[in-house]
Amino acid sequence: MEQLRLLTFGGLNLLVGGYTMTGAVTGRRRLALLALLAVARDRGLNRDKVQAYLWPESDTERARHGLNQMVYFQRRHLDTGDVFLGKKTLRLNRAVITSDVWDFEDALDAGAHEVAVRLYTARFSTASF
């Protein structure tokens, strides 16, 4: 099982084994879900908030169904173990996925400004939100 890596600076990309993934698992909302959870870090995001971000135009039931379907699909198709943790509050599983935004924030927290500058390759992407 190869670890996934989410890149958020300069555009959203999902890598496995260093190669960009394509196809249905990298759809716009699917990458946006990963980015939202990456930014939330270990505290995660309440499902209601995720639904409001990704399905703002939908009623509660439709948004809930959309999120449940998306989580189920990603779990089945990423083939790297359970990328999501939690039931009511979703978090990314750091044993399965890493993110440049985590590395960047960790470098800032550690005062490693040179490392943070190297990691900040371009503006954080919100294009998929």
DRENTORKOL-3810 file (N, C-alpha, C; in nm, 4 decimals):
REM DRENTORKOL-3810
@n.u->0.0836; n.v->-0.1168; n.w->0.0000; ca.u->0.0000; ca.v->0.0000; ca.w->0.0000; c.u->0.0888; c.v->0.1242; c.w->0.0000
@n.u->0.0785; n.v->0.2029; n.w->-0.1056; ca.u->0.1576; ca.v->0.3254; ca.w->-0.1165; c.u->0.0804; c.v->0.4410; c.w->-0.0553
@n.u->0.1549; n.v->0.5301; n.w->0.0095; ca.u->0.0916; ca.v->0.6427; ca.w->0.0745; c.u->0.0462; c.v->0.7472; c.w->-0.0275
@n.u->-0.0676; n.v->0.8075; n.w->0.0022; ca.u->-0.1203; ca.v->0.9156; ca.w->-0.0795; c.u->-0.0589; c.v->1.0467; c.w->-0.0336
@n.u->-0.0504; n.v->1.1422; n.w->-0.1255; ca.u->-0.0039; ca.v->1.2764; ca.w->-0.0914; c.u->-0.0947; c.v->1.3765; c.w->-0.1595
@n.u->-0.1497; n.v->1.4668; n.w->-0.0799; ca.u->-0.2351; ca.v->1.5720; ca.w->-0.1306; c.u->-0.1534; c.v->1.6993; c.w->-0.1440
@n.u->-0.1518; n.v->1.7545; n.w->-0.2647; ca.u->-0.0834; ca.v->1.8814; ca.w->-0.2904; c.u->-0.1894; c.v->1.9892; c.w->-0.3032
@n.u->-0.1730; n.v->2.0981; n.w->-0.2271; ca.u->-0.2736; ca.v->2.2037; ca.w->-0.2256; c.u->-0.2199; c.v->2.3368; c.w->-0.2758
@n.u->-0.0891; n.v->2.3525; n.w->-0.2823; ca.u->-0.0319; ca.v->2.4789; ca.w->-0.3272; c.u->-0.0201; c.v->2.4777; c.w->-0.4792
@n.u->-0.0799; n.v->2.5777; n.w->-0.5422; ca.u->-0.0720; ca.v->2.5880; ca.w->-0.6874; c.u->-0.1711; c.v->2.5012; c.w->-0.7616
@n.u->-0.2648; n.v->2.4424; n.w->-0.6931; ca.u->-0.3647; ca.v->2.3553; ca.w->-0.7540; c.u->-0.3781; c.v->2.2288; c.w->-0.6726
@n.u->-0.4927; n.v->2.1661; n.w->-0.6797; ca.u->-0.5164; ca.v->2.0436; ca.w->-0.6042; c.u->-0.4759; c.v->1.9225; c.w->-0.6874
@n.u->-0.3894; n.v->1.8407; n.w->-0.6295; ca.u->-0.3468; ca.v->1.7168; ca.w->-0.6941; c.u->-0.3342; c.v->1.6087; c.w->-0.5898
@n.u->-0.3654; n.v->1.4880; n.w->-0.6286; ca.u->-0.3502; ca.v->1.3726; ca.w->-0.5418; c.u->-0.2477; c.v->1.2796; c.w->-0.6054
@n.u->-0.1441; n.v->1.2482; n.w->-0.5284; ca.u->-0.0378; ca.v->1.1624; ca.w->-0.5783; c.u->-0.0404; c.v->1.0285; c.w->-0.5065
@n.u->-0.0021; n.v->0.9254; n.w->-0.5776; ca.u->0.0224; ca.v->0.7952; ca.w->-0.5169; c.u->0.1535; c.v->0.7459; c.w->-0.5747
@n.u->0.2454; n.v->0.7122; n.w->-0.4872; ca.u->0.3771; ca.v->0.6688; ca.w->-0.5326; c.u->0.4495; c.v->0.7751; c.w->-0.6132
@n.u->0.4184; n.v->0.9026; n.w->-0.5875; ca.u->0.4835; ca.v->1.0118; ca.w->-0.6578; c.u->0.4201; c.v->1.0477; c.w->-0.7911
@n.u->0.3181; n.v->0.9738; n.w->-0.8317; ca.u->0.2520; ca.v->0.9989; ca.w->-0.9601; c.u->0.1127; c.v->1.0562; c.w->-0.9391
@n.u->0.0758; n.v->1.1517; n.w->-1.0234; ca.u->-0.0551; ca.v->1.2149; ca.w->-1.0146; c.u->-0.1644; c.v->1.1152; c.w->-1.0485
@n.u->-0.2628; n.v->1.1079; n.w->-0.9595; ca.u->-0.3784; ca.v->1.0226; ca.w->-0.9850; c.u->-0.4746; c.v->1.0973; c.w->-1.0765
@n.u->-0.5462; n.v->1.0230; n.w->-1.1569; ca.u->-0.6493; ca.v->1.0796; ca.w->-1.2435; c.u->-0.7749; c.v->0.9953; c.w->-1.2285
@n.u->-0.8784; n.v->1.0363; n.w->-1.2930; ca.u->-1.0022; ca.v->0.9597; ca.w->-1.2905; c.u->-1.0998; c.v->1.0103; c.w->-1.1860
@n.u->-1.1976; n.v->0.9273; n.w->-1.1565; ca.u->-1.3092; ca.v->0.9662; ca.w->-1.0709; c.u->-1.2668; c.v->1.0042; c.w->-0.9291
@n.u->-1.1614; n.v->0.9431; n.w->-0.8760; ca.u->-1.1198; ca.v->0.9745; ca.w->-0.7381; c.u->-1.0640; c.v->1.1154; c.w->-0.7254
@n.u->-1.0337; n.v->1.1785; n.w->-0.8382; ca.u->-0.9797; ca.v->1.3142; ca.w->-0.8337; c.u->-1.0788; c.v->1.4164; c.w->-0.8883
@n.u->-1.2062; n.v->1.3833; n.w->-0.8798; ca.u->-1.3094; ca.v->1.4787; ca.w->-0.9203; c.u->-1.3040; c.v->1.6032; c.w->-0.8331
@n.u->-1.3635; n.v->1.7070; n.w->-0.8827; ca.u->-1.3565; ca.v->1.8382; ca.w->-0.8180; c.u->-1.3996; c.v->1.8345; c.w->-0.6709
@n.u->-1.5167; n.v->1.7829; n.w->-0.6420; ca.u->-1.5636; ca.v->1.7776; ca.w->-0.5026; c.u->-1.4841; c.v->1.6786; c.w->-0.4197
@n.u->-1.4387; n.v->1.5719; n.w->-0.4807; ca.u->-1.3610; ca.v->1.4719; ca.w->-0.4056; c.u->-1.2282; c.v->1.5296; c.w->-0.3595
@n.u->-1.1615; n.v->1.6056; n.w->-0.4456; ca.u->-1.0377; ca.v->1.6723; ca.w->-0.4043; c.u->-1.0665; c.v->1.7835; c.w->-0.3040
@n.u->-1.1784; n.v->1.8527; n.w->-0.3228; ca.u->-1.2155; ca.v->1.9588; ca.w->-0.2287; c.u->-1.2381; c.v->1.9013; c.w->-0.0895
@n.u->-1.3000; n.v->1.7840; n.w->-0.0803; ca.u->-1.3186; ca.v->1.7186; ca.w->0.0497; c.u->-1.1842; c.v->1.6921; c.w->0.1159
@n.u->-1.0904; n.v->1.6373; n.w->0.0398; ca.u->-0.9575; ca.v->1.6101; ca.w->0.0956; c.u->-0.8895; c.v->1.7393; c.w->0.1413
@n.u->-0.9021; n.v->1.8453; n.w->0.0615; ca.u->-0.8401; ca.v->1.9730; ca.w->0.0975; c.u->-0.9031; c.v->2.0317; c.w->0.2237
@n.u->-1.0352; n.v->2.0274; n.w->0.2341; ca.u->-1.1022; ca.v->2.0771; ca.w->0.3547; c.u->-1.0535; c.v->2.0034; c.w->0.4788
@n.u->-1.0430; n.v->1.8722; n.w->0.4678; ca.u->-0.9995; ca.v->1.7927; ca.w->0.5826; c.u->-0.8514; c.v->1.8121; c.w->0.6126
@n.u->-0.7717; n.v->1.8368; n.w->0.5096; ca.u->-0.6294; ca.v->1.8644; ca.w->0.5318; c.u->-0.6127; c.v->1.9943; c.w->0.6094
@n.u->-0.6877; n.v->2.0963; n.w->0.5722; ca.u->-0.6793; ca.v->2.2250; ca.w->0.6411; c.u->-0.7288; c.v->2.2121; c.w->0.7854
@n.u->-0.8274; n.v->2.1280; n.w->0.8079; ca.u->-0.8804; ca.v->2.1073; ca.w->0.9430; c.u->-0.7831; c.v->2.0311; c.w->1.0328
@n.u->-0.6862; n.v->1.9660; n.w->0.9716; ca.u->-0.5840; ca.v->1.8899; ca.w->1.0439; c.u->-0.6474; c.v->1.7850; c.w->1.1355
@n.u->-0.5897; n.v->1.7649; n.w->1.2523; ca.u->-0.6351; ca.v->1.6584; ca.w->1.3426; c.u->-0.7684; c.v->1.6870; c.w->1.4113
@n.u->-0.8118; n.v->1.8121; n.w->1.4113; ca.u->-0.9408; ca.v->1.8420; ca.w->1.4739; c.u->-1.0564; c.v->1.7966; c.w->1.3850
@n.u->-1.0314; n.v->1.7799; n.w->1.2549; ca.u->-1.1339; ca.v->1.7337; ca.w->1.1628; c.u->-1.2423; c.v->1.8366; c.w->1.1394
@n.u->-1.3420; n.v->1.7947; n.w->1.0633; ca.u->-1.4564; ca.v->1.8809; ca.w->1.0323; c.u->-1.5852; c.v->1.8037; c.w->1.0549
@n.u->-1.6791; n.v->1.8680; n.w->1.1185; ca.u->-1.8117; ca.v->1.8140; ca.w->1.1390; c.u->-1.8759; c.v->1.7911; c.w->1.0019
@n.u->-1.9460; n.v->1.6804; n.w->0.9865; ca.u->-2.0105; ca.v->1.6470; ca.w->0.8589; c.u->-2.1035; c.v->1.7577; c.w->0.8099
@n.u->-2.1736; n.v->1.8238; n.w->0.9018; ca.u->-2.2642; ca.v->1.9311; ca.w->0.8612; c.u->-2.1877; c.v->2.0446; c.w->0.7930
@n.u->-2.0702; n.v->2.0781; n.w->0.8442; ca.u->-1.9898; ca.v->2.1840; ca.w->0.7831; c.u->-1.9399; c.v->2.1414; c.w->0.6453
@n.u->-1.8943; n.v->2.0171; n.w->0.6343; ca.u->-1.8484; ca.v->1.9664; ca.w->0.5050; c.u->-1.9620; c.v->1.9741; c.w->0.4031
@n.u->-2.0805; n.v->1.9309; n.w->0.4446; ca.u->-2.1959; ca.v->1.9348; ca.w->0.3556; c.u->-2.2270; c.v->2.0782; c.w->0.3123
@n.u->-2.2175; n.v->2.1729; n.w->0.4047; ca.u->-2.2452; ca.v->2.3131; ca.w->0.3713; c.u->-2.1426; c.v->2.3688; c.w->0.2730
@n.u->-2.0163; n.v->2.3280; n.w->0.2871; ca.u->-1.9129; ca.v->2.3734; ca.w->0.1938; c.u->-1.9306; c.v->2.3133; c.w->0.0543
@n.u->-1.9572; n.v->2.1838; n.w->0.0497; ca.u->-1.9565; ca.v->2.1145; ca.w->-0.0793; c.u->-2.0915; c.v->2.1096; c.w->-0.1501
@n.u->-2.2008; n.v->2.1234; n.w->-0.0756; ca.u->-2.3346; ca.v->2.1210; ca.w->-0.1340; c.u->-2.4172; c.v->2.2380; c.w->-0.0793
@n.u->-2.3716; n.v->2.3613; n.w->-0.0982; ca.u->-2.4432; ca.v->2.4750; ca.w->-0.0394; c.u->-2.5839; c.v->2.4941; c.w->-0.0969
@n.u->-2.6056; n.v->2.4463; n.w->-0.2175; ca.u->-2.7333; ca.v->2.4645; ca.w->-0.2843; c.u->-2.8331; c.v->2.3527; c.w->-0.2532
@n.u->-2.7890; n.v->2.2498; n.w->-0.1836; ca.u->-2.8730; ca.v->2.1322; ca.w->-0.1600; c.u->-2.9391; c.v->2.1355; c.w->-0.0231
@n.u->-3.0531; n.v->2.0653; n.w->-0.0140; ca.u->-3.1157; ca.v->2.0502; ca.w->0.1171; c.u->-3.0328; c.v->1.9525; c.w->0.2002
@n.u->-3.0602; n.v->1.9456; n.w->0.3274; ca.u->-2.9796; ca.v->1.8668; ca.w->0.4217; c.u->-2.9727; c.v->1.7200; c.w->0.3813
@n.u->-3.0849; n.v->1.6625; n.w->0.3462; ca.u->-3.0875; ca.v->1.5194; ca.w->0.3126; c.u->-3.0049; c.v->1.4893; c.w->0.1875
@n.u->-3.0192; n.v->1.5727; n.w->0.0888; ca.u->-2.9440; ca.v->1.5520; ca.w->-0.0364; c.u->-2.7932; c.v->1.5695; c.w->-0.0127
@n.u->-2.7557; n.v->1.6701; n.w->0.0650; ca.u->-2.6150; ca.v->1.6938; ca.w->0.0970; c.u->-2.5579; c.v->1.5781; c.w->0.1779
@n.u->-2.6344; n.v->1.5289; n.w->0.2750; ca.u->-2.5895; ca.v->1.4150; ca.w->0.3565; c.u->-2.5666; c.v->1.2922; c.w->0.2684
@n.u->-2.6594; n.v->1.2672; n.w->0.1796; ca.u->-2.6457; ca.v->1.1543; ca.w->0.0881; c.u->-2.5221; c.v->1.1716; c.w->-0.0015
@n.u->-2.5023; n.v->1.2924; n.w->-0.0541; ca.u->-2.3860; ca.v->1.3187; ca.w->-0.1383; c.u->-2.2546; c.v->1.2940; c.w->-0.0654
@n.u->-2.2460; n.v->1.3404; n.w->0.0584; ca.u->-2.1233; ca.v->1.3186; ca.w->0.1361; c.u->-2.1035; c.v->1.1713; c.w->0.1670
@n.u->-2.2095; n.v->1.1031; n.w->0.2085; ca.u->-2.1977; ca.v->0.9596; ca.w->0.2374; c.u->-2.1507; c.v->0.8821; c.w->0.1151
@n.u->-2.2069; n.v->0.9142; n.w->-0.0014; ca.u->-2.1670; ca.v->0.8475; ca.w->-0.1248; c.u->-2.0209; c.v->0.8773; c.w->-0.1586
@n.u->-1.9797; n.v->1.0024; n.w->-0.1397; ca.u->-1.8430; ca.v->1.0410; ca.w->-0.1708; c.u->-1.7426; c.v->0.9694; c.w->-0.0809
@n.u->-1.7698; n.v->0.9664; n.w->0.0486; ca.u->-1.6802; ca.v->0.8994; ca.w->0.1433; c.u->-1.6721; c.v->0.7507; c.w->0.1102
@n.u->-1.7863; n.v->0.6886; n.w->0.0844; ca.u->-1.7892; ca.v->0.5470; ca.w->0.0481; c.u->-1.7072; c.v->0.5216; c.w->-0.0784
@n.u->-1.7280; n.v->0.6045; n.w->-0.1806; ca.u->-1.6560; ca.v->0.5879; ca.w->-0.3066; c.u->-1.5051; c.v->0.6007; c.w->-0.2855
@n.u->-1.4625; n.v->0.7056; n.w->-0.2152; ca.u->-1.3192; ca.v->0.7272; ca.w->-0.1933; c.u->-1.2582; c.v->0.6112; c.w->-0.1150
@n.u->-1.3278; n.v->0.5644; n.w->-0.0130; ca.u->-1.2767; ca.v->0.4513; ca.w->0.0655; c.u->-1.2571; c.v->0.3282; c.w->-0.0220
@n.u->-1.3502; n.v->0.3037; n.w->-0.1109; ca.u->-1.3422; ca.v->0.1845; ca.w->-0.1964; c.u->-1.2395; c.v->0.1974; c.w->-0.3074
@n.u->-1.2212; n.v->0.3159; n.w->-0.3631; ca.u->-1.1404; ca.v->0.3308; ca.w->-0.4830; c.u->-0.9978; c.v->0.3808; c.w->-0.4610
@n.u->-0.9678; n.v->0.4339; n.w->-0.3443; ca.u->-0.8308; ca.v->0.4794; ca.w->-0.3220; c.u->-0.7368; c.v->0.3635; c.w->-0.2923
@n.u->-0.7905; n.v->0.2512; n.w->-0.2466; ca.u->-0.7130; ca.v->0.1281; ca.w->-0.2316; c.u->-0.5857; c.v->0.1474; c.w->-0.1483
@n.u->-0.5951; n.v->0.2275; n.w->-0.0437; ca.u->-0.4781; ca.v->0.2504; ca.w->0.0419; c.u->-0.5131; c.v->0.2366; c.w->0.1888
@n.u->-0.6191; n.v->0.1700; n.w->0.2200; ca.u->-0.6641; ca.v->0.1659; ca.w->0.3584; c.u->-0.7679; c.v->0.2740; c.w->0.3784
@n.u->-0.8076; n.v->0.2943; n.w->0.4999; ca.u->-0.9123; ca.v->0.3925; ca.w->0.5277; c.u->-0.8538; c.v->0.5317; c.w->0.5358
@n.u->-0.8768; n.v->0.6108; n.w->0.4343; ca.u->-0.8227; ca.v->0.7465; ca.w->0.4277; c.u->-0.8961; c.v->0.8397; c.w->0.5239
@n.u->-1.0201; n.v->0.8057; n.w->0.5605; ca.u->-1.0992; ca.v->0.8892; ca.w->0.6507; c.u->-1.1117; c.v->0.8240; c.w->0.7874
@n.u->-1.1074; n.v->0.9074; n.w->0.8906; ca.u->-1.1308; ca.v->0.8628; ca.w->1.0273; c.u->-1.2496; c.v->0.9399; c.w->1.0818
@n.u->-1.3211; n.v->0.8789; n.w->1.1743; ca.u->-1.4321; ca.v->0.9457; ca.w->1.2402; c.u->-1.5655; c.v->0.9183; c.w->1.1742
@n.u->-1.6686; n.v->0.9425; n.w->1.2516; ca.u->-1.8065; ca.v->0.9253; ca.w->1.2025; c.u->-1.8740; c.v->1.0614; c.w->1.1863
@n.u->-1.8973; n.v->1.1315; n.w->1.2974; ca.u->-1.9614; ca.v->1.2640; ca.w->1.2909; c.u->-1.8630; c.v->1.3716; c.w->1.2494
@n.u->-1.7401; n.v->1.3572; n.w->1.2961; ca.u->-1.6333; ca.v->1.4487; ca.w->1.2587; c.u->-1.5347; c.v->1.3710; c.w->1.1734
@n.u->-1.5133; n.v->1.4163; n.w->1.0511; ca.u->-1.4222; ca.v->1.3480; ca.w->0.9588; c.u->-1.2821; c.v->1.4067; c.w->0.9693
@n.u->-1.1824; n.v->1.3193; n.w->0.9665; ca.u->-1.0414; ca.v->1.3584; ca.w->0.9634; c.u->-0.9718; c.v->1.2701; c.w->0.8617
@n.u->-0.8569; n.v->1.3191; n.w->0.8138; ca.u->-0.7752; ca.v->1.2363; ca.w->0.7258; c.u->-0.6834; c.v->1.1508; c.w->0.8113
@n.u->-0.6599; n.v->1.0307; n.w->0.7665; ca.u->-0.5749; ca.v->0.9343; ca.w->0.8355; c.u->-0.4297; c.v->0.9596; c.w->0.7954
@n.u->-0.3520; n.v->1.0155; n.w->0.8855; ca.u->-0.2121; ca.v->1.0492; ca.w->0.8556; c.u->-0.1255; c.v->0.9269; c.w->0.8258
@n.u->-0.1714; n.v->0.8081; n.w->0.8600; ca.u->-0.0975; ca.v->0.6867; ca.w->0.8253; c.u->-0.1161; c.v->0.6517; c.w->0.6781
@n.u->-0.2149; n.v->0.7122; n.w->0.6145; ca.u->-0.2494; ca.v->0.6798; ca.w->0.4764; c.u->-0.2189; c.v->0.7948; c.w->0.3807
@n.u->-0.2324; n.v->0.9184; n.w->0.4298; ca.u->-0.2186; ca.v->1.0345; ca.w->0.3423; c.u->-0.1359; c.v->1.1428; c.w->0.4110
@n.u->-0.0565; n.v->1.2137; n.w->0.3312; ca.u->0.0180; ca.v->1.3302; ca.w->0.3791; c.u->-0.0267; c.v->1.4500; c.w->0.2963
@n.u->0.0125; n.v->1.5687; n.w->0.3405; ca.u->-0.0275; ca.v->1.6886; ca.w->0.2677; c.u->0.0803; c.v->1.7957; c.w->0.2777
@n.u->0.0970; n.v->1.8687; n.w->0.1686; ca.u->0.1930; ca.v->1.9791; ca.w->0.1703; c.u->0.1500; c.v->2.0889; c.w->0.2667
@n.u->0.0198; n.v->2.1083; n.w->0.2852; ca.u->-0.0264; ca.v->2.2103; ca.w->0.3785; c.u->0.0100; c.v->2.1723; c.w->0.5217
@n.u->0.0103; n.v->2.0436; n.w->0.5556; ca.u->0.0533; ca.v->2.0004; ca.w->0.6892; c.u->0.2024; c.v->2.0259; c.w->0.7066
@n.u->0.2798; n.v->1.9899; n.w->0.6056; ca.u->0.4247; ca.v->2.0113; ca.w->0.6136; c.u->0.4565; c.v->2.1593; c.w->0.6289
@n.u->0.3851; n.v->2.2432; n.w->0.5549; ca.u->0.4048; ca.v->2.3872; ca.w->0.5607; c.u->0.3721; c.v->2.4406; c.w->0.7001
@n.u->0.2558; n.v->2.4044; n.w->0.7523; ca.u->0.2157; ca.v->2.4524; ca.w->0.8849; c.u->0.3070; c.v->2.3976; c.w->0.9946
@n.u->0.3504; n.v->2.2731; n.w->0.9811; ca.u->0.4447; ca.v->2.2158; ca.w->1.0784; c.u->0.5764; c.v->2.2926; c.w->1.0770
@n.u->0.6232; n.v->2.3285; n.w->0.9585; ca.u->0.7479; ca.v->2.4051; ca.w->0.9477; c.u->0.7321; c.v->2.5428; c.w->1.0121
@n.u->0.6194; n.v->2.6081; n.w->0.9902; ca.u->0.5949; ca.v->2.7380; ca.w->1.0533; c.u->0.5906; c.v->2.7247; c.w->1.2051
@n.u->0.5204; n.v->2.6224; n.w->1.2532; ca.u->0.5102; ca.v->2.6001; ca.w->1.3979; c.u->0.6457; c.v->2.5748; c.w->1.4609
@n.u->0.7353; n.v->2.5090; n.w->1.3862; ca.u->0.8686; ca.v->2.4764; ca.w->1.4366; c.u->0.9677; c.v->2.5914; c.w->1.4174
@n.u->0.9234; n.v->2.6986; n.w->1.3533; ca.u->1.0132; ca.v->2.8105; ca.w->1.3272; c.u->1.1113; c.v->2.7840; c.w->1.2146
@n.u->1.0847; n.v->2.6826; n.w->1.1351; ca.u->1.1712; ca.v->2.6469; ca.w->1.0215; c.u->1.1234; c.v->2.7239; c.w->0.8985
@n.u->1.1486; n.v->2.8534; n.w->0.8993; ca.u->1.0953; ca.v->2.9398; ca.w->0.7944; c.u->1.1518; c.v->2.9092; c.w->0.6564
@n.u->1.2774; n.v->2.8674; n.w->0.6487; ca.u->1.3361; ca.v->2.8326; ca.w->0.5180; c.u->1.2641; c.v->2.7134; c.w->0.4581
@n.u->1.2314; n.v->2.6155; n.w->0.5413; ca.u->1.1584; ca.v->2.4978; ca.w->0.4946; c.u->1.0187; c.v->2.5398; c.w->0.4488
@n.u->0.9537; n.v->2.6246; n.w->0.5255; ca.u->0.8191; ca.v->2.6712; ca.w->0.4898; c.u->0.8204; c.v->2.7433; c.w->0.3558
@n.u->0.9210; n.v->2.8262; n.w->0.3340; ca.u->0.9312; ca.v->2.8991; ca.w->0.2067; c.u->0.9481; c.v->2.8010; c.w->0.0909
@n.u->1.0296; n.v->2.6978; n.w->0.1083; ca.u->1.0481; ca.v->2.5976; ca.w->0.0024; c.u->0.9180; c.v->2.5230; c.w->-0.0271
@n.u->0.8400; n.v->2.4969; n.w->0.0762; ca.u->0.7147; ca.v->2.4234; ca.w->0.0586; c.u->0.6061; c.v->2.5076; c.w->-0.0075
@n.u->0.6141; n.v->2.6378; n.w->0.0130; ca.u->0.5123; ca.v->2.7272; ca.w->-0.0428; c.u->0.5466; c.v->2.7550; c.w->-0.1889
@n.u->0.5085; n.v->2.6620; n.w->-0.2752; ca.u->0.5449; ca.v->2.6705; ca.w->-0.4167; c.u->0.4534; c.v->2.7630; c.w->-0.4954
@n.u->0.3317; n.v->2.7819; n.w->-0.4482; ca.u->0.2342; ca.v->2.8699; ca.w->-0.5123; c.u->0.1202; c.v->2.8908; c.w->-0.4143
@n.u->0.0278; n.v->2.9768; n.w->-0.4497; ca.u->-0.0852; ca.v->3.0074; ca.w->-0.3638; c.u->-0.1665; c.v->2.8821; c.w->-0.3334
@n.u->-0.2183; n.v->2.8740; n.w->-0.2084; ca.u->-0.3071; ca.v->2.7651; ca.w->-0.1692; c.u->-0.4273; c.v->2.7645; c.w->-0.2621
@n.u->-0.4616; n.v->2.6485; n.w->-0.3130; ca.u->-0.5690; ca.v->2.6389; ca.w->-0.4118; c.u->-0.7052; c.v->2.6237; c.w->-0.3460
@n.u->-0.7930; n.v->2.7153; n.w->-0.3796; ca.u->-0.9336; ca.v->2.7027; ca.w->-0.3402; c.u->-1.0212; c.v->2.6894; c.w->-0.4646
@n.u->-0.9592; n.v->2.6655; n.w->-0.5773; ca.u->-1.0319; ca.v->2.6608; ca.w->-0.7044; c.u->-1.1409; c.v->2.5533; c.w->-0.7046
@n.u->-1.1214; n.v->2.4448; n.w->-0.6318; ca.u->-1.2179; ca.v->2.3364; ca.w->-0.6337; c.u->-1.3304; c.v->2.3518; c.w->-0.5325
@n.u->-1.3227; n.v->2.4548; n.w->-0.4487; ca.u->-1.4249; ca.v->2.4689; ca.w->-0.3452; c.u->-1.5481; c.v->2.5285; c.w->-0.4019
END
